[in-house]
Amino acid sequence: MDQTISTSRLKLILITKAERGSSEFAWLHEIYSNEQATWWSINGRSKSIEDTERMAQGSLPASEEGKEETKSYRILYAVHTAHDETTSDVVNSQAQSLESETISTELIGLVSLKSTNSSSLALPEHLTIPADAAATTLTVDLAYMFLPAAWGKGYATETLEAVFEGCRRARSFWTPYSKVYVRAIVNEENPASMRVMHKTEMIEKGVYVWTGQPVFLAGKWVERSSLHIYGMHLLE
């Protein structure tokens, strides 16, 4: 995958490791510890450095030492706004101007793709890919979270479009798979994310009614949720 992906307004930086004291860890902790950014995360909000380390382990590429028997495909980008800052310096008595351009960045969110496994939500066939295609197609879950200051500005849509294109460029990353399917699961009480899905290439497949043990989500305990399922082929 590309180490950085740039758009007209954003700079996405690939995170492959995040050790305590690093910039990458600070980025993760800033997002994971924000209650509003994690409002729709079933992992909840990080309340400590240890929480952030645990949550990061679920998104960062698996280490060689802890390598899973079945390869796990994981992509995690930190999303920053990128601003051009131009400064002018007065040079000598003739007041000639020299301009120097710098780029300042500000963290606004995270976006991740992670291959599904036995712990992922199992969906009926009509909401995903056909069973006969599943053996040769890698399915990945899409997730993202943004700080409140970045909401309502089109950053999520811009981020997803950039990441999807990056995934298509990086065909070798997905070896041995030649087909990759991305899915997104959006709670019906999260209309903002549903709008984002409709602005991208994602196709709404239908609604899945989940029931199970209580989980704390969006400020309350829930045992039943209507989930809008979206998906598309990144590679086929």
Disulfide bonds with the S-S distance in Angstrom:
none
